[in-house]
Amino acid sequence: MPQDDATPPRVTVLMAIHQGARFLPEQLDSIAAQEGIDWRLVVSDDGSTDGGPGIVRDFATAHPGRVALRNGPRRGAAANFRALMADAGGAGFTALADQDDRWHAGKLARAAAALRAVPEGMPAIWCSRVVICDASLAPRGLSRLPRAAPSFRHALVQNMVQGNTLMMNRAALALMRAADRLAGPVVMHDWWTYQIVSGAGGRVIFDARPSVDYRQHGANAVGSDGPAAQIARMLRGRHAEWSRQNLAVLTTCAPLLTAENRALLAEFARLLNGSPAQRLAAMRRGGFHRHGAFSQAALWVAAALGRV
């Protein structure tokens, strides 16, 4: 049943940690400060040898009944978040949290309000821009705004969902749990979530207002890089490795996709595996796109070179 709009939304926050003691207290405090939310926190520790687990235990003592600490699979951040989602309960909403950021006041309430407006039973996720900060959380700028609406044809070639802002409704969590049972290793959990939810005909809500101070400190699992670095990675062929992994995973998850998006996935396979002429034809038919004219031009070049 949908939550009554008069009651505080129930949100389960899933946090993956590994050697994160240095910045963890500030992130935990920003979660505890979320107002108008009935929050719970599940932390999965991926084998930390620092004080991170102890910090979480102290936080649990300060917030009795709200915090659980468990052992992660020790296969990296994506696998840790997948394990958290696979084991999460279905009550209310589910949000993801990194260990080293700081959430803005009202983040969870904004996301819950947007997701409550989605029809019951439709998978939906919410995400937002972030404030890119240095290690001391001094602002350096905002993440880029997307140039087009989210879609599966975009999700196949570029991610626009930052996991440290992500929140999902019950239908989206159920969808991701179903996908988890089918999928092998994924490139990154947030990109995969964008692909699965958009591919299944769900809704992706992007909030242009930032909700997170995204700390850059040199040891991020995935840091913030600009368009030039992303394009260089694509033209060097690194992106092509990710695309082939995405194709393999999405092929196993194809029963969860709409018929239209299964056909689009077949075009994506031709884009990756066809001759130069077949690749360019697949680009035209599939309408695959990245945000920004320069980035889109680079995608066409990569298609011609076989490096999408």
C-alpha positions in Angstrom: 0.0 0.0 0.0 1.2 3.5 -0.7 2.4 5.6 2.3 0.0 8.1 3.7 1.2 11.6 2.7 0.6 12.7 6.3 3.0 10.2 7.8 6.8 10.6 7.7 8.2 8.6 4.8 10.1 5.5 5.8 13.5 5.4 4.1 16.1 2.7 4.5 19.6 4.1 3.7 22.1 1.6 2.4 25.8 2.5 2.9 28.8 0.6 1.6 32.0 1.3 3.5 35.7 0.4 3.1 38.5 2.2 4.9 36.3 5.2 5.3 36.9 6.3 8.9 38.4 9.6 8.0 35.2 11.1 6.5 32.5 8.8 7.8 31.3 10.8 10.9 30.3 13.8 8.8 28.3 11.7 6.4 26.6 9.8 9.3 25.7 13.1 11.0 24.2 14.4 7.8 21.9 11.4 7.6 20.9 11.7 11.2 20.0 15.4 10.5 17.4 14.5 7.8 14.1 16.0 9.0 10.6 14.7 8.4 11.9 11.2 7.7 11.6 7.8 9.5 15.1 6.6 8.5 16.9 3.4 9.1 20.6 2.8 8.1 22.1 -0.5 7.0 25.9 -0.4 6.6 27.9 -3.1 4.8 31.6 -3.1 5.6 33.8 -4.6 2.9 36.7 -5.7 5.2 37.8 -2.4 6.7 40.9 -2.5 8.9 40.5 1.2 10.1 38.1 2.6 12.6 35.1 2.7 10.3 33.1 -0.2 11.8 33.7 1.2 15.3 32.4 4.6 14.2 29.2 2.9 12.9 28.8 1.0 16.1 29.0 4.2 18.1 26.5 5.8 15.8 24.2 2.9 16.3 24.4 3.3 20.1 23.5 7.0 19.7 20.5 6.0 17.5 19.1 2.8 19.0 17.0 0.6 16.8 17.9 2.5 13.6 21.3 1.2 12.5 22.6 -2.2 11.4 26.2 -3.2 10.6 26.9 -6.2 8.4 29.8 -7.8 6.5 30.1 -7.1 2.8 31.1 -9.5 0.0 34.6 -8.0 -0.3 34.4 -7.8 -4.1 34.4 -4.0 -4.5 31.9 -1.1 -4.2 29.5 -2.3 -6.9 29.2 -5.8 -5.5 28.8 -4.4 -2.0 25.9 -2.1 -3.0 24.3 -5.0 -5.0 24.4 -7.2 -1.9 22.8 -4.4 0.2 20.0 -4.0 -2.4 19.5 -7.7 -2.7 18.9 -8.1 1.0 16.9 -4.9 1.6 13.4 -5.0 2.8 10.6 -3.6 0.7 9.0 -1.1 3.1 9.0 2.5 2.1 11.9 4.0 0.0 15.5 2.9 -0.3 18.4 5.4 -0.6 22.1 4.8 -1.3 24.8 6.6 0.5 28.6 6.8 0.0 30.8 6.9 3.1 32.7 10.1 2.4 30.1 12.8 1.3 27.8 15.1 3.2 24.0 15.2 2.5 22.2 18.5 2.3 19.3 19.2 4.6 16.0 17.9 3.2 17.6 15.6 0.7 15.5 12.5 1.6 12.3 14.6 2.0 12.7 16.1 -1.5 13.3 12.6 -3.0 10.4 11.1 -1.1 8.0 13.8 -2.2 8.9 13.3 -5.9 8.7 9.5 -5.6 5.3 9.6 -3.9 3.9 11.3 -6.9 4.7 8.3 -9.1 1.8 5.8 -9.7 1.9 2.8 -7.3 3.6 -0.1 -8.9 5.7 1.9 -11.4 9.5 1.5 -10.8 11.0 4.9 -10.2 14.3 6.3 -9.0 15.3 9.9 -8.0 18.7 11.4 -8.4 20.2 14.9 -8.4 23.1 17.1 -9.2 25.9 17.3 -6.6 28.3 20.0 -5.4 31.8 18.9 -6.3 34.0 19.6 -3.3 37.6 19.1 -2.3 38.7 16.9 0.6 37.8 19.5 3.1 34.3 20.0 1.4 35.2 23.4 0.0 33.0 23.7 -3.1 34.6 23.5 -6.5 31.6 23.6 -8.7 28.4 21.8 -9.7 28.0 18.6 -11.6 26.7 19.1 -15.2 23.1 19.3 -16.0 21.8 16.6 -18.5 21.0 17.9 -21.9 18.1 15.5 -22.5 15.5 13.5 -20.7 16.7 10.2 -19.2 16.1 7.2 -21.5 17.4 3.6 -22.1 19.0 4.7 -25.4 21.1 7.2 -23.3 21.7 4.8 -20.4 23.3 2.3 -22.8 26.2 4.7 -23.6 26.4 7.1 -20.6 25.4 7.3 -17.0 23.5 10.2 -15.5 22.5 8.7 -12.1 25.0 9.4 -9.3 24.6 6.6 -6.8 25.4 8.9 -3.8 22.1 10.8 -4.6 20.0 7.8 -5.6 16.7 6.9 -4.0 14.2 4.3 -5.3 10.6 3.3 -4.6 9.5 -0.2 -3.7 8.8 -1.2 -7.3 12.3 -0.2 -8.4 13.9 -2.1 -5.5 11.9 -5.2 -6.4 13.0 -4.8 -10.0 16.6 -4.4 -9.0 16.4 -7.5 -6.8 15.0 -9.5 -9.7 17.8 -8.2 -11.9 20.4 -9.1 -9.3 19.3 -12.8 -9.5 20.0 -12.7 -13.3 23.1 -10.6 -13.7 26.8 -11.3 -13.5 29.3 -8.6 -12.4 28.3 -5.0 -13.4 30.5 -2.0 -14.3 28.9 0.1 -11.5 25.7 -0.3 -9.5 24.3 3.2 -10.2 24.8 2.9 -14.0 23.2 -0.5 -14.0 20.3 0.7 -11.9 19.7 3.5 -14.5 19.8 0.9 -17.3 17.5 -1.5 -15.7 14.9 1.0 -14.5 14.8 2.9 -17.8 14.9 -0.3 -19.8 11.9 -1.7 -17.9 9.8 1.3 -18.7 10.3 2.9 -15.2 10.7 6.5 -14.4 13.9 8.3 -13.8 13.5 11.7 -11.9 16.5 14.1 -12.1 16.5 17.0 -9.7 18.5 20.0 -10.9 19.1 21.2 -7.4 22.1 19.5 -5.8 21.5 17.3 -2.7 25.0 16.1 -1.8 28.4 17.6 -1.2 30.5 15.2 -3.2 33.9 15.0 -1.7 37.0 14.4 -3.9 40.0 13.2 -2.0 42.1 11.0 -4.3 40.8 7.7 -3.1 37.2 7.8 -4.4 35.9 4.5 -5.8 34.6 6.6 -8.7 35.6 10.3 -8.8 34.3 13.2 -10.7 36.0 13.8 -14.1 35.1 16.2 -16.9 33.9 15.6 -20.5 37.4 15.6 -22.0 38.6 12.7 -19.7 35.4 10.8 -20.5 35.8 11.2 -24.2 39.5 10.2 -24.0 38.5 7.1 -22.1 36.0 6.2 -24.8 38.4 6.8 -27.7 41.1 4.8 -26.0 38.8 1.8 -25.8 38.2 1.6 -22.1 34.6 2.6 -22.5 34.2 -0.3 -25.0 35.2 -2.8 -22.3 32.4 -1.4 -20.1 29.9 -1.5 -23.0 30.6 -5.2 -23.6 30.1 -5.9 -19.9 26.9 -3.9 -19.9 25.7 -5.8 -23.0 26.4 -9.1 -21.4 24.6 -8.2 -18.2 21.6 -6.6 -19.9 21.2 -9.6 -22.2 20.8 -11.9 -19.2 18.3 -9.3 -17.8 16.4 -8.9 -21.1 13.2 -10.6 -19.7 12.8 -7.5 -17.4 13.0 -5.0 -20.3 10.1 -3.8 -22.4 9.8 -5.2 -25.9 10.8 -1.9 -27.4 14.0 -1.8 -25.3 14.9 -5.4 -26.0 14.9 -4.4 -29.7 17.0 -1.4 -28.8 19.4 -3.7 -26.9 19.8 -5.7 -30.1 20.7 -2.6 -32.0 23.3 -1.9 -29.3 24.8 -5.3 -29.9 25.1 -4.5 -33.6 26.7 -1.2 -32.6 29.4 -3.0 -30.6 29.9 -6.1 -32.8 29.1 -5.1 -36.4 31.2 -4.0 -39.3 31.8 -0.2 -39.6 28.8 0.2 -41.9 26.6 -1.9 -39.6 27.8 0.1 -36.5 26.9 3.4 -38.1 23.6 2.1 -39.2 22.9 0.9 -35.7 23.8 4.3 -34.3 21.2 5.9 -36.6 18.4 3.4 -36.0 19.0 3.2 -32.2 19.3 7.0 -31.7 22.0 6.4 -29.0 23.2 9.6 -27.5 25.4 11.2 -25.0 24.8 14.6 -23.4 26.6 17.5 -25.1 27.4 18.1 -28.8 31.1 17.4 -28.4 30.5 14.2 -26.4 27.9 13.1 -29.0 30.4 13.7 -31.9 32.9 11.6 -30.0 30.3 8.8 -29.8 30.0 8.8 -33.6 33.8 8.7 -34.0 33.9 5.8 -31.5 31.2 4.0 -33.4 33.2 4.3 -36.6 36.3 3.0 -34.9 34.6 0.2 -33.0 35.3 1.7 -29.6 31.8 2.5 -28.2 
